[in-house]
Amino acid sequence: MTTSDHLAGYGVEIITAGTVEEARDLLRTNRRISVLVIDTDLGQVDDSLSLAKSARVSDPDLKVIYTSRMPFRLRETEKVSGAPCVRTPYRPHQLVGVISQLVRRHPAEEVEAYAA
């Protein structure tokens, strides 16, 4: 089973994109997207990081989660603010937990939580 199938089993509605360009199109046309999960291990790291930044500019409330085998290689300056990085491989329930925390957090709490 893929990650999408597992997340759907937890009640998370999933929209998948096979490429960064597909993801850009989905983000432009679908305003229901509240969390963007970016796998930085798929070979398009720079494009993926750029996608997250442009998506956040278009929708400041969009939550972003990065996944990576080597999260220490993702510099904070390359990531959007407040975006956690989940180390791969992960269990679906771990990703669901991170998604739940981000979606439930209020903007004031988010600023407080990440104002370091």
Backbone as JSON Lines, residues from 0, in Angstrom:
{"i":0,"aa":"M","n":[0.84,-1.19,0.0],"ca":[0.0,0.0,0.0],"c":[0.88,1.24,0.0]}
{"i":1,"aa":"T","n":[0.4,2.25,-0.64],"ca":[1.14,3.5,-0.67],"c":[0.78,4.35,0.53]}
{"i":2,"aa":"T","n":[1.54,5.39,0.75],"ca":[1.26,6.32,1.84],"c":[-0.15,6.9,1.7]}
{"i":3,"aa":"S","n":[-0.55,7.21,0.49],"ca":[-1.89,7.76,0.26],"c":[-2.96,6.81,0.74]}
{"i":4,"aa":"D","n":[-2.81,5.54,0.42],"ca":[-3.8,4.55,0.86],"c":[-3.86,4.48,2.38]}
{"i":5,"aa":"H","n":[-2.7,4.49,3.01],"ca":[-2.66,4.42,4.47],"c":[-3.32,5.65,5.09]}
{"i":6,"aa":"L","n":[-3.01,6.83,4.56],"ca":[-3.57,8.05,5.12],"c":[-5.08,8.09,4.93]}
{"i":7,"aa":"A","n":[-5.54,7.61,3.79],"ca":[-6.99,7.55,3.56],"c":[-7.66,6.66,4.61]}
{"i":8,"aa":"G","n":[-6.96,5.62,5.04],"ca":[-7.48,4.74,6.08],"c":[-7.64,5.45,7.41]}
{"i":9,"aa":"Y","n":[-6.93,6.54,7.61],"ca":[-7.07,7.35,8.83],"c":[-8.07,8.48,8.64]}
{"i":10,"aa":"G","n":[-8.72,8.51,7.5],"ca":[-9.73,9.54,7.26],"c":[-9.19,10.82,6.67]}
{"i":11,"aa":"V","n":[-7.95,10.81,6.23],"ca":[-7.36,12.0,5.61],"c":[-7.69,11.96,4.13]}
{"i":12,"aa":"E","n":[-8.25,13.05,3.62],"ca":[-8.55,13.13,2.19],"c":[-7.27,13.49,1.45]}
{"i":13,"aa":"I","n":[-6.93,12.71,0.45],"ca":[-5.65,12.85,-0.24],"c":[-5.86,13.27,-1.69]}
{"i":14,"aa":"I","n":[-5.05,14.19,-2.13],"ca":[-4.94,14.54,-3.54],"c":[-3.46,14.38,-3.87]}
{"i":15,"aa":"T","n":[-3.14,13.54,-4.83],"ca":[-1.73,13.29,-5.14],"c":[-1.33,13.95,-6.45]}
{"i":16,"aa":"A","n":[-0.04,14.26,-6.52],"ca":[0.54,14.81,-7.74],"c":[1.81,14.03,-8.03]}
{"i":17,"aa":"G","n":[2.0,13.68,-9.28],"ca":[3.17,12.91,-9.68],"c":[4.41,13.76,-9.92]}
{"i":18,"aa":"T","n":[4.2,15.05,-10.18],"ca":[5.32,15.95,-10.44],"c":[5.08,17.27,-9.71]}
{"i":19,"aa":"V","n":[6.12,18.07,-9.66],"ca":[6.01,19.39,-9.05],"c":[5.03,20.24,-9.84]}
{"i":20,"aa":"E","n":[5.07,20.14,-11.16],"ca":[4.14,20.93,-11.98],"c":[2.69,20.53,-11.75]}
{"i":21,"aa":"E","n":[2.43,19.23,-11.6],"ca":[1.08,18.79,-11.28],"c":[0.63,19.37,-9.94]}
{"i":22,"aa":"A","n":[1.55,19.38,-8.98],"ca":[1.23,19.93,-7.66],"c":[0.93,21.42,-7.76]}
{"i":23,"aa":"R","n":[1.71,22.15,-8.55],"ca":[1.45,23.59,-8.74],"c":[0.05,23.81,-9.31]}
{"i":24,"aa":"D","n":[-0.31,23.0,-10.31],"ca":[-1.64,23.13,-10.91],"c":[-2.73,22.83,-9.9]}
{"i":25,"aa":"L","n":[-2.55,21.78,-9.1],"ca":[-3.54,21.43,-8.08],"c":[-3.7,22.54,-7.06]}
{"i":26,"aa":"L","n":[-2.58,23.12,-6.65],"ca":[-2.64,24.19,-5.66],"c":[-3.32,25.44,-6.21]}
{"i":27,"aa":"R","n":[-3.15,25.68,-7.51],"ca":[-3.79,26.84,-8.15],"c":[-5.29,26.65,-8.28]}
{"i":28,"aa":"T","n":[-5.72,25.42,-8.53],"ca":[-7.13,25.18,-8.85],"c":[-7.95,24.61,-7.71]}
{"i":29,"aa":"N","n":[-7.31,24.16,-6.64],"ca":[-8.04,23.51,-5.56],"c":[-7.78,24.23,-4.25]}
{"i":30,"aa":"R","n":[-8.72,25.02,-3.79],"ca":[-8.55,25.79,-2.56],"c":[-8.83,24.98,-1.3]}
{"i":31,"aa":"R","n":[-9.19,23.72,-1.43],"ca":[-9.46,22.89,-0.25],"c":[-8.19,22.3,0.34]}
{"i":32,"aa":"I","n":[-7.07,22.46,-0.31],"ca":[-5.83,21.89,0.19],"c":[-5.37,22.69,1.4]}
{"i":33,"aa":"S","n":[-5.23,22.0,2.53],"ca":[-4.82,22.7,3.75],"c":[-3.41,22.29,4.19]}
{"i":34,"aa":"V","n":[-2.94,21.13,3.72],"ca":[-1.59,20.66,4.07],"c":[-0.91,20.15,2.81]}
{"i":35,"aa":"L","n":[0.3,20.61,2.59],"ca":[1.12,20.17,1.47],"c":[2.26,19.33,2.03]}
{"i":36,"aa":"V","n":[2.33,18.07,1.61],"ca":[3.41,17.18,2.05],"c":[4.37,17.03,0.87]}
{"i":37,"aa":"I","n":[5.62,17.38,1.11],"ca":[6.63,17.35,0.06],"c":[7.7,16.33,0.4]}
{"i":38,"aa":"D","n":[7.86,15.35,-0.47],"ca":[8.91,14.35,-0.32],"c":[10.17,14.89,-1.0]}
{"i":39,"aa":"T","n":[11.15,15.26,-0.23],"ca":[12.37,15.85,-0.79],"c":[13.35,14.81,-1.29]}
{"i":40,"aa":"D","n":[13.0,13.53,-1.2],"ca":[13.88,12.46,-1.66],"c":[13.61,12.05,-3.11]}
{"i":41,"aa":"L","n":[12.68,12.69,-3.76],"ca":[12.29,12.26,-5.1],"c":[13.13,12.86,-6.22]}
{"i":42,"aa":"G","n":[14.17,13.58,-5.9],"ca":[15.09,14.06,-6.92],"c":[14.84,15.47,-7.42]}
{"i":43,"aa":"Q","n":[13.76,16.09,-7.05],"ca":[13.46,17.45,-7.48],"c":[13.47,18.38,-6.27]}
{"i":44,"aa":"V","n":[14.51,18.3,-5.48],"ca":[14.55,19.02,-4.2],"c":[14.37,20.52,-4.4]}
{"i":45,"aa":"D","n":[15.14,21.12,-5.3],"ca":[15.04,22.56,-5.5],"c":[13.65,22.96,-5.97]}
{"i":46,"aa":"D","n":[13.08,22.19,-6.91],"ca":[11.74,22.48,-7.38],"c":[10.71,22.32,-6.27]}
{"i":47,"aa":"S","n":[10.89,21.29,-5.44],"ca":[9.96,21.04,-4.33],"c":[10.02,22.17,-3.31]}
{"i":48,"aa":"L","n":[11.22,22.62,-2.99],"ca":[11.37,23.72,-2.04],"c":[10.76,25.0,-2.59]}
{"i":49,"aa":"S","n":[10.96,25.21,-3.89],"ca":[10.37,26.38,-4.55],"c":[8.85,26.28,-4.56]}
{"i":50,"aa":"L","n":[8.32,25.09,-4.76],"ca":[6.87,24.87,-4.73],"c":[6.31,25.27,-3.38]}
{"i":51,"aa":"A","n":[6.94,24.83,-2.32],"ca":[6.46,25.16,-0.97],"c":[6.45,26.66,-0.75]}
{"i":52,"aa":"K","n":[7.5,27.33,-1.17],"ca":[7.57,28.79,-0.96],"c":[6.51,29.52,-1.76]}
{"i":53,"aa":"S","n":[6.34,29.15,-3.03],"ca":[5.34,29.84,-3.84],"c":[3.92,29.51,-3.38]}
{"i":54,"aa":"A","n":[3.7,28.28,-2.93],"ca":[2.38,27.91,-2.42],"c":[2.05,28.69,-1.15]}
{"i":55,"aa":"R","n":[3.04,28.89,-0.29],"ca":[2.82,29.63,0.94],"c":[2.56,31.1,0.66]}
{"i":56,"aa":"V","n":[3.2,31.65,-0.38],"ca":[2.94,33.04,-0.77],"c":[1.49,33.18,-1.24]}
{"i":57,"aa":"S","n":[1.04,32.21,-2.02],"ca":[-0.34,32.24,-2.52],"c":[-1.36,32.01,-1.42]}
{"i":58,"aa":"D","n":[-1.0,31.18,-0.44],"ca":[-1.92,30.86,0.66],"c":[-1.12,30.82,1.96]}
{"i":59,"aa":"P","n":[-1.06,31.94,2.67],"ca":[-0.26,32.0,3.9],"c":[-0.7,31.01,4.99]}
{"i":60,"aa":"D","n":[-1.94,30.53,4.9],"ca":[-2.43,29.57,5.89],"c":[-2.1,28.12,5.55]}
{"i":61,"aa":"L","n":[-1.55,27.87,4.36],"ca":[-1.21,26.52,3.95],"c":[-0.14,25.94,4.86]}
{"i":62,"aa":"K","n":[-0.39,24.76,5.37],"ca":[0.59,24.05,6.2],"c":[1.47,23.21,5.29]}
{"i":63,"aa":"V","n":[2.75,23.15,5.6],"ca":[3.71,22.39,4.79],"c":[4.45,21.41,5.69]}
{"i":64,"aa":"I","n":[4.6,20.19,5.19],"ca":[5.39,19.16,5.87],"c":[6.39,18.63,4.85]}
{"i":65,"aa":"Y","n":[7.64,18.61,5.23],"ca":[8.67,18.01,4.39],"c":[8.95,16.6,4.89]}
{"i":66,"aa":"T","n":[9.25,15.69,3.98],"ca":[9.72,14.37,4.37],"c":[11.08,14.17,3.71]}
{"i":67,"aa":"S","n":[11.98,13.5,4.44],"ca":[13.33,13.32,3.93],"c":[14.05,12.2,4.67]}
{"i":68,"aa":"R","n":[14.88,11.47,3.94],"ca":[15.75,10.48,4.59],"c":[16.81,11.18,5.43]}
{"i":69,"aa":"M","n":[17.22,12.37,4.99],"ca":[18.27,13.12,5.68],"c":[17.8,14.54,5.94]}
{"i":70,"aa":"P","n":[16.93,14.71,6.92],"ca":[16.35,16.04,7.17],"c":[17.4,17.08,7.55]}
{"i":71,"aa":"F","n":[18.53,16.67,8.08],"ca":[19.57,17.62,8.46],"c":[20.14,18.33,7.24]}
{"i":72,"aa":"R","n":[19.93,17.8,6.05],"ca":[20.41,18.43,4.82],"c":[19.51,19.57,4.35]}
{"i":73,"aa":"L","n":[18.32,19.62,4.88],"ca":[17.41,20.72,4.53],"c":[17.68,21.9,5.46]}
{"i":74,"aa":"R","n":[18.27,22.92,4.92],"ca":[18.56,24.1,5.74],"c":[17.28,24.86,6.03]}
{"i":75,"aa":"E","n":[17.21,25.4,7.23],"ca":[16.02,26.16,7.65],"c":[15.72,27.3,6.69]}
{"i":76,"aa":"T","n":[16.76,27.9,6.12],"ca":[16.55,29.02,5.2],"c":[15.91,28.57,3.89]}
{"i":77,"aa":"E","n":[15.97,27.27,3.57],"ca":[15.36,26.75,2.36],"c":[13.9,26.37,2.57]}
{"i":78,"aa":"K","n":[13.52,26.16,3.82],"ca":[12.16,25.71,4.15],"c":[11.27,26.91,4.43]}
{"i":79,"aa":"V","n":[9.96,26.68,4.33],"ca":[9.02,27.72,4.73],"c":[8.92,27.7,6.26]}
{"i":80,"aa":"S","n":[8.56,28.81,6.84],"ca":[8.53,28.9,8.29],"c":[7.47,27.99,8.89]}
{"i":81,"aa":"G","n":[7.8,27.41,10.02],"ca":[6.86,26.57,10.74],"c":[6.62,25.21,10.14]}
{"i":82,"aa":"A","n":[7.41,24.82,9.15],"ca":[7.19,23.53,8.48],"c":[8.08,22.46,9.1]}
{"i":83,"aa":"P","n":[7.47,21.43,9.68],"ca":[8.27,20.34,10.23],"c":[8.8,19.43,9.13]}
{"i":84,"aa":"C","n":[9.8,18.66,9.49],"ca":[10.35,17.67,8.57],"c":[10.27,16.3,9.24]}
{"i":85,"aa":"V","n":[9.6,15.37,8.56],"ca":[9.44,14.01,9.07],"c":[10.46,13.13,8.38]}
{"i":86,"aa":"R","n":[11.23,12.42,9.18],"ca":[12.27,11.55,8.62],"c":[11.65,10.3,8.02]}
{"i":87,"aa":"T","n":[12.09,9.97,6.8],"ca":[11.65,8.75,6.16],"c":[12.65,7.63,6.46]}
{"i":88,"aa":"P","n":[12.22,6.41,6.52],"ca":[10.82,5.98,6.38],"c":[10.04,6.28,7.65]}
{"i":89,"aa":"Y","n":[8.79,6.56,7.49],"ca":[7.91,6.85,8.62],"c":[6.7,5.93,8.53]}
{"i":90,"aa":"R","n":[6.01,5.8,9.62],"ca":[4.76,5.06,9.66],"c":[3.63,6.04,9.37]}
{"i":91,"aa":"P","n":[2.6,5.6,8.67],"ca":[1.51,6.51,8.35],"c":[0.92,7.23,9.56]}
{"i":92,"aa":"H","n":[0.82,6.54,10.69],"ca":[0.23,7.19,11.87],"c":[1.1,8.36,12.34]}
{"i":93,"aa":"Q","n":[2.42,8.29,12.09],"ca":[3.28,9.4,12.47],"c":[2.96,10.64,11.64]}
{"i":94,"aa":"L","n":[2.8,10.44,10.33],"ca":[2.46,11.56,9.46],"c":[1.08,12.11,9.78]}
{"i":95,"aa":"V","n":[0.14,11.24,10.07],"ca":[-1.2,11.67,10.46],"c":[-1.13,12.51,11.73]}
{"i":96,"aa":"G","n":[-0.29,12.12,12.66],"ca":[-0.12,12.89,13.9],"c":[0.4,14.29,13.64]}
{"i":97,"aa":"V","n":[1.39,14.4,12.76],"ca":[1.95,15.72,12.43],"c":[0.9,16.57,11.72]}
{"i":98,"aa":"I","n":[0.17,15.96,10.78],"ca":[-0.89,16.68,10.08],"c":[-1.92,17.19,11.07]}
{"i":99,"aa":"S","n":[-2.34,16.33,11.98],"ca":[-3.35,16.72,12.97],"c":[-2.87,17.88,13.83]}
{"i":100,"aa":"Q","n":[-1.62,17.84,14.25],"ca":[-1.09,18.93,15.07],"c":[-1.08,20.24,14.3]}
{"i":101,"aa":"L","n":[-0.69,20.21,13.04],"ca":[-0.64,21.44,12.25],"c":[-2.02,22.0,11.98]}
{"i":102,"aa":"V","n":[-2.96,21.14,11.67],"ca":[-4.31,21.61,11.32],"c":[-5.03,22.16,12.53]}
{"i":103,"aa":"R","n":[-4.8,21.59,13.7],"ca":[-5.48,22.05,14.92],"c":[-4.86,23.31,15.5]}
{"i":104,"aa":"R","n":[-3.62,23.6,15.16],"ca":[-2.93,24.75,15.75],"c":[-3.52,26.05,15.23]}
{"i":105,"aa":"H","n":[-3.76,26.98,16.12],"ca":[-4.27,28.29,15.75],"c":[-3.1,29.17,15.34]}
{"i":106,"aa":"P","n":[-3.33,30.16,14.46],"ca":[-2.24,31.01,14.0],"c":[-1.43,31.65,15.13]}
{"i":107,"aa":"A","n":[-2.06,32.13,16.2],"ca":[-1.33,32.75,17.3],"c":[-0.42,31.73,17.98]}
{"i":108,"aa":"E","n":[-0.91,30.51,18.13],"ca":[-0.09,29.45,18.74],"c":[1.07,29.1,17.85]}
{"i":109,"aa":"E","n":[0.84,29.12,16.51],"ca":[1.91,28.79,15.58],"c":[3.05,29.8,15.67]}
{"i":110,"aa":"V","n":[2.7,31.07,15.74],"ca":[3.73,32.11,15.85],"c":[4.5,31.92,17.15]}
{"i":111,"aa":"E","n":[3.81,31.64,18.22],"ca":[4.45,31.45,19.5],"c":[5.34,30.21,19.49]}
{"i":112,"aa":"A","n":[4.85,29.14,18.88],"ca":[5.58,27.88,18.87],"c":[6.86,27.96,18.06]}
{"i":113,"aa":"Y","n":[6.89,28.78,17.01],"ca":[8.05,28.81,16.13],"c":[8.86,30.1,16.25]}
{"i":114,"aa":"A","n":[8.53,30.95,17.21],"ca":[9.29,32.18,17.42],"c":[10.47,31.86,18.33]}
{"i":115,"aa":"A","n":[11.51,31.37,17.73],"ca":[12.69,30.98,18.51],"c":[13.86,31.9,18.25]}
